[in-house]
Each structure stands twice: as C-alpha cells, then as structure tokens.
C-alpha cells in the first residue's frame, strides 16, 4: 500500500491534465464528505467528544449538544464551541466530562 508521502510525491512530480487533476480533486472532496457524514452519523446528543482548538491549540473535551449540517455544538468547561464534525473524536462512554 502506498503511503501518503508516495501519493503526494506522485501527484506533484507528474504532468497531469486539467481533467485528471479535477477528477482527483473531486475524489478527495467525495472522500472528505463521506468521512464527515460517517462521523456525524456516529454521534448522538450527549456523547463525550474531544477536539483540538484551532485558536489555542489545546485539546478540549465536552458533550455534544446539537448536530447541525456542518457543525456540531460541543459544551466544554470553557463554554460552547461550534466544531466541524470531522475534527471530533468520540470518547469512551466511561470518560467523564
């Protein structure tokens, strides 16, 4: 299996047509969309989750309050955060927040 470095190197070192590059971009967008949907479908209100803040760089934990189309509202000790679903990791049900 190829590593991500192998794939990146192949993309950057080859002479691709615009059609080929557009096809690759569409494939990546589709894969990201599927990953987002799978993450959202695995979450329920009240689930414990963690994420890393893009603003502070710290890892925060909290509970899911609301699941919207693109963002999930997570209640933490620092308040409520609107977080893209793909940034969330579900925690074990045994972890208290």
SEKEVEX-581380 format. One record per atom (N, C-alpha, C): residue number from 0; residue in one letter; atom name; z negated, x negated, y. Coordinates in steps of 0.2 Angstrom, whole numbers, always signed. Example, Ala and Ser with C-alpha at 12.3 -4.5 7.8 and 13.67 -1.06 7.14 Angstrom:
{atom 0,a,N,{-39,-66,-28}} {atom 0,a,CA,{-39,-62,-22}} {atom 0,a,C,{-39,-66,-16}} {atom 1,s,N,{-35,-64,-11}} {atom 1,s,CA,{-36,-68,-5}} {atom 1,s,C,{-39,-64,+0}} 
***
This chain:
{atom 0,x,N,{+0,-4,-6}} {atom 0,x,CA,{+0,+0,+0}} {atom 0,x,C,{+0,-4,+6}} {atom 1,x,N,{+4,-2,+11}} {atom 1,x,CA,{+4,-6,+17}} {atom 1,x,C,{-2,-5,+22}} {atom 2,x,N,{-4,-11,+25}} {atom 2,x,CA,{-10,-10,+30}} {atom 2,x,C,{-7,-7,+37}} {atom 3,x,N,{-11,-5,+41}} {atom 3,x,CA,{-9,-3,+47}} {atom 3,x,C,{-6,-9,+51}} {atom 4,x,N,{-8,-15,+50}} {atom 4,x,CA,{-5,-21,+54}} {atom 4,x,C,{+2,-22,+51}} {atom 5,x,N,{+3,-21,+45}} {atom 5,x,CA,{+10,-21,+42}} {atom 5,x,C,{+15,-16,+45}} {atom 6,x,N,{+12,-10,+46}} {atom 6,x,CA,{+16,-4,+48}} {atom 6,x,C,{+18,-5,+56}} {atom 7,x,N,{+12,-7,+60}} {atom 7,x,CA,{+13,-9,+67}} {atom 7,x,C,{+18,-14,+68}} {atom 8,x,N,{+18,-20,+64}} {atom 8,x,CA,{+22,-25,+64}} {atom 8,x,C,{+30,-23,+63}} {atom 9,x,N,{+30,-19,+58}} {atom 9,x,CA,{+37,-17,+56}} {atom 9,x,C,{+40,-13,+61}} {atom 10,x,N,{+36,-8,+64}} {atom 10,x,CA,{+39,-4,+70}} {atom 10,x,C,{+41,-8,+76}} {atom 11,x,N,{+37,-13,+77}} {atom 11,x,CA,{+38,-17,+83}} {atom 11,x,C,{+44,-22,+82}} {atom 12,x,N,{+45,-25,+76}} {atom 12,x,CA,{+49,-30,+75}} {atom 12,x,C,{+56,-28,+74}} {atom 13,x,N,{+57,-22,+72}} {atom 13,x,CA,{+64,-19,+70}} {atom 13,x,C,{+68,-16,+76}} {atom 14,x,N,{+74,-16,+75}} {atom 14,x,CA,{+78,-12,+80}} {atom 14,x,C,{+79,-5,+78}} {atom 15,x,N,{+76,+0,+81}} {atom 15,x,CA,{+76,+7,+79}} {atom 15,x,C,{+80,+10,+84}} {atom 16,x,N,{+83,+16,+82}} {atom 16,x,CA,{+87,+20,+86}} {atom 16,x,C,{+82,+25,+89}} {atom 17,x,N,{+84,+28,+95}} {atom 17,x,CA,{+80,+33,+98}} {atom 17,x,C,{+78,+39,+93}} {atom 18,x,N,{+83,+41,+89}} {atom 18,x,CA,{+82,+46,+84}} {atom 18,x,C,{+77,+44,+79}} {atom 19,x,N,{+77,+38,+77}} {atom 19,x,CA,{+72,+36,+72}} {atom 19,x,C,{+65,+35,+75}} {atom 20,x,N,{+65,+33,+81}} {atom 20,x,CA,{+58,+32,+84}} {atom 20,x,C,{+55,+39,+86}} {atom 21,x,N,{+60,+44,+88}} {atom 21,x,CA,{+57,+51,+89}} {atom 21,x,C,{+55,+54,+83}} {atom 22,x,N,{+58,+52,+77}} {atom 22,x,CA,{+56,+55,+71}} {atom 22,x,C,{+49,+52,+69}} {atom 23,x,N,{+48,+46,+70}} {atom 23,x,CA,{+42,+43,+68}} {atom 23,x,C,{+36,+46,+73}} {atom 24,x,N,{+37,+46,+79}} {atom 24,x,CA,{+33,+49,+84}} {atom 24,x,C,{+31,+56,+82}} {atom 25,x,N,{+36,+60,+80}} {atom 25,x,CA,{+34,+67,+78}} {atom 25,x,C,{+30,+67,+71}} {atom 26,x,N,{+31,+63,+67}} {atom 26,x,CA,{+27,+62,+61}} {atom 26,x,C,{+20,+61,+62}} {atom 27,x,N,{+19,+56,+67}} {atom 27,x,CA,{+12,+54,+69}} {atom 27,x,C,{+9,+60,+72}} {atom 28,x,N,{+12,+63,+77}} {atom 28,x,CA,{+9,+69,+80}} {atom 28,x,C,{+7,+75,+75}} {atom 29,x,N,{+12,+76,+70}} {atom 29,x,CA,{+10,+81,+65}} {atom 29,x,C,{+4,+79,+61}} {atom 30,x,N,{+4,+72,+59}} {atom 30,x,CA,{-2,+70,+55}} {atom 30,x,C,{-9,+71,+59}} {atom 31,x,N,{-8,+69,+66}} {atom 31,x,CA,{-14,+70,+70}} {atom 31,x,C,{-16,+77,+71}} {atom 32,x,N,{-11,+81,+71}} {atom 32,x,CA,{-13,+89,+72}} {atom 32,x,C,{-16,+91,+65}} {atom 33,x,N,{-14,+89,+60}} {atom 33,x,CA,{-17,+91,+53}} {atom 33,x,C,{-24,+89,+53}} {atom 34,x,N,{-25,+82,+55}} {atom 34,x,CA,{-32,+79,+54}} {atom 34,x,C,{-36,+83,+59}} {atom 35,x,N,{-34,+85,+65}} {atom 35,x,CA,{-38,+89,+69}} {atom 35,x,C,{-40,+96,+66}} {atom 36,x,N,{-35,+99,+63}} {atom 36,x,CA,{-36,+106,+60}} {atom 36,x,C,{-41,+105,+54}} {atom 37,x,N,{-40,+100,+50}} {atom 37,x,CA,{-45,+99,+44}} {atom 37,x,C,{-52,+98,+47}} {atom 38,x,N,{-53,+94,+52}} {atom 38,x,CA,{-59,+93,+55}} {atom 38,x,C,{-62,+99,+57}} {atom 39,x,N,{-58,+103,+61}} {atom 39,x,CA,{-61,+110,+64}} {atom 39,x,C,{-63,+114,+59}} {atom 40,x,N,{-59,+115,+53}} {atom 40,x,CA,{-60,+119,+48}} {atom 40,x,C,{-66,+118,+44}} {atom 41,x,N,{-68,+111,+44}} {atom 41,x,CA,{-74,+109,+40}} {atom 41,x,C,{-80,+110,+44}} {atom 42,x,N,{-80,+112,+51}} {atom 42,x,CA,{-86,+113,+55}} {atom 42,x,C,{-88,+120,+55}} {atom 43,x,N,{-94,+121,+56}} {atom 43,x,CA,{-97,+128,+57}} {atom 43,x,C,{-102,+127,+63}} {atom 44,x,N,{-103,+133,+67}} {atom 44,x,CA,{-108,+133,+72}} {atom 44,x,C,{-115,+131,+68}} {atom 45,x,N,{-119,+127,+71}} {atom 45,x,CA,{-125,+124,+69}} {atom 45,x,C,{-125,+118,+65}} {atom 46,x,N,{-119,+116,+63}} {atom 46,x,CA,{-118,+109,+59}} {atom 46,x,C,{-120,+104,+63}} {atom 47,x,N,{-123,+99,+60}} {atom 47,x,CA,{-125,+92,+63}} {atom 47,x,C,{-119,+88,+63}} {atom 48,x,N,{-118,+85,+69}} {atom 48,x,CA,{-112,+80,+70}} {atom 48,x,C,{-114,+74,+74}} {atom 49,x,N,{-110,+69,+74}} {atom 49,x,CA,{-111,+63,+78}} {atom 49,x,C,{-104,+62,+81}} {atom 50,x,N,{-104,+58,+87}} {atom 50,x,CA,{-98,+56,+90}} {atom 50,x,C,{-100,+50,+95}} {atom 51,x,N,{-95,+46,+97}} {atom 51,x,CA,{-96,+41,+102}} {atom 51,x,C,{-94,+43,+108}} {atom 52,x,N,{-98,+43,+113}} {atom 52,x,CA,{-96,+45,+120}} {atom 52,x,C,{-91,+40,+123}} {atom 53,x,N,{-85,+42,+126}} {atom 53,x,CA,{-80,+38,+129}} {atom 53,x,C,{-83,+35,+136}} {atom 54,x,N,{-88,+39,+139}} {atom 54,x,CA,{-90,+37,+145}} {atom 54,x,C,{-96,+31,+145}} {atom 55,x,N,{-100,+32,+140}} {atom 55,x,CA,{-106,+27,+139}} {atom 55,x,C,{-105,+23,+133}} {atom 56,x,N,{-101,+24,+129}} {atom 56,x,CA,{-100,+20,+123}} {atom 56,x,C,{-106,+21,+118}} {atom 57,x,N,{-111,+25,+119}} {atom 57,x,CA,{-116,+26,+114}} {atom 57,x,C,{-114,+32,+109}} {atom 58,x,N,{-117,+31,+103}} {atom 58,x,CA,{-116,+36,+98}} {atom 58,x,C,{-122,+42,+99}} {atom 59,x,N,{-119,+48,+99}} {atom 59,x,CA,{-124,+54,+100}} {atom 59,x,C,{-123,+58,+94}} {atom 60,x,N,{-129,+62,+93}} {atom 60,x,CA,{-129,+67,+88}} {atom 60,x,C,{-131,+73,+91}} {atom 61,x,N,{-129,+79,+88}} {atom 61,x,CA,{-130,+85,+90}} {atom 61,x,C,{-128,+91,+85}} {atom 62,x,N,{-129,+97,+88}} {atom 62,x,CA,{-127,+103,+84}} {atom 62,x,C,{-121,+106,+87}} {atom 63,x,N,{-116,+109,+83}} {atom 63,x,CA,{-111,+112,+85}} {atom 63,x,C,{-113,+119,+88}} {atom 64,x,N,{-111,+120,+94}} {atom 64,x,CA,{-112,+127,+97}} {atom 64,x,C,{-106,+131,+97}} {atom 65,x,N,{-100,+129,+98}} {atom 65,x,CA,{-94,+133,+99}} {atom 65,x,C,{-88,+129,+97}} {atom 66,x,N,{-84,+132,+93}} {atom 66,x,CA,{-77,+129,+91}} {atom 66,x,C,{-72,+132,+95}} {atom 67,x,N,{-68,+128,+99}} {atom 67,x,CA,{-63,+131,+103}} {atom 67,x,C,{-56,+128,+100}} {atom 68,x,N,{-51,+129,+104}} {atom 68,x,CA,{-44,+127,+101}} {atom 68,x,C,{-44,+120,+101}} {atom 69,x,N,{-46,+116,+106}} {atom 69,x,CA,{-45,+109,+106}} {atom 69,x,C,{-52,+105,+106}} {atom 70,x,N,{-57,+108,+109}} {atom 70,x,CA,{-63,+105,+109}} {atom 70,x,C,{-69,+109,+106}} {atom 71,x,N,{-74,+105,+104}} {atom 71,x,CA,{-80,+108,+101}} {atom 71,x,C,{-86,+106,+105}} {atom 72,x,N,{-90,+112,+107}} {atom 72,x,CA,{-96,+111,+111}} {atom 72,x,C,{-101,+109,+107}} {atom 73,x,N,{-104,+103,+108}} {atom 73,x,CA,{-110,+100,+105}} {atom 73,x,C,{-116,+99,+109}} {atom 74,x,N,{-121,+102,+107}} {atom 74,x,CA,{-128,+102,+110}} {atom 74,x,C,{-132,+96,+108}} {atom 75,x,N,{-133,+91,+113}} {atom 75,x,CA,{-137,+85,+111}} {atom 75,x,C,{-143,+85,+115}} {atom 76,x,N,{-147,+80,+114}} {atom 76,x,CA,{-153,+79,+119}} {atom 76,x,C,{-151,+77,+126}} {atom 77,x,N,{-145,+75,+127}} {atom 77,x,CA,{-143,+74,+134}} {atom 77,x,C,{-139,+79,+137}} {atom 78,x,N,{-139,+85,+134}} {atom 78,x,CA,{-135,+91,+136}} {atom 78,x,C,{-129,+93,+132}} {atom 79,x,N,{-125,+98,+134}} {atom 79,x,CA,{-119,+100,+130}} {atom 79,x,C,{-113,+96,+132}} {atom 80,x,N,{-109,+94,+127}} {atom 80,x,CA,{-103,+90,+128}} {atom 80,x,C,{-98,+94,+125}} {atom 81,x,N,{-92,+93,+128}} {atom 81,x,CA,{-86,+96,+125}} {atom 81,x,C,{-82,+90,+122}} {atom 82,x,N,{-81,+90,+116}} {atom 82,x,CA,{-79,+84,+112}} {atom 82,x,C,{-73,+86,+108}} {atom 83,x,N,{-67,+82,+108}} {atom 83,x,CA,{-61,+84,+104}} {atom 83,x,C,{-64,+83,+97}} {atom 84,x,N,{-61,+88,+93}} {atom 84,x,CA,{-64,+89,+86}} {atom 84,x,C,{-62,+82,+82}} {atom 85,x,N,{-57,+79,+83}} {atom 85,x,CA,{-55,+73,+80}} {atom 85,x,C,{-60,+67,+81}} {atom 86,x,N,{-65,+68,+86}} {atom 86,x,CA,{-70,+62,+87}} {atom 86,x,C,{-76,+64,+84}} {atom 87,x,N,{-77,+69,+80}} {atom 87,x,CA,{-83,+71,+77}} {atom 87,x,C,{-83,+69,+70}} {atom 88,x,N,{-89,+67,+68}} {atom 88,x,CA,{-91,+66,+61}} {atom 88,x,C,{-97,+71,+59}} {atom 89,x,N,{-96,+74,+54}} {atom 89,x,CA,{-101,+79,+51}} {atom 89,x,C,{-106,+75,+48}} {atom 90,x,N,{-113,+76,+49}} {atom 90,x,CA,{-118,+73,+47}} {atom 90,x,C,{-121,+77,+41}} {atom 91,x,N,{-125,+73,+36}} {atom 91,x,CA,{-128,+76,+31}} {atom 91,x,C,{-132,+82,+33}} {atom 92,x,N,{-133,+87,+30}} {atom 92,x,CA,{-137,+93,+32}} {atom 92,x,C,{-145,+91,+32}} {atom 93,x,N,{-146,+85,+29}} {atom 93,x,CA,{-153,+83,+29}} {atom 93,x,C,{-155,+80,+36}} {atom 94,x,N,{-150,+78,+40}} {atom 94,x,CA,{-152,+74,+46}} {atom 94,x,C,{-154,+79,+51}} {atom 95,x,N,{-160,+78,+54}} {atom 95,x,CA,{-162,+82,+59}} {atom 95,x,C,{-160,+80,+66}} {atom 96,x,N,{-158,+84,+70}} {atom 96,x,CA,{-156,+83,+77}} {atom 96,x,C,{-161,+85,+82}} 
***
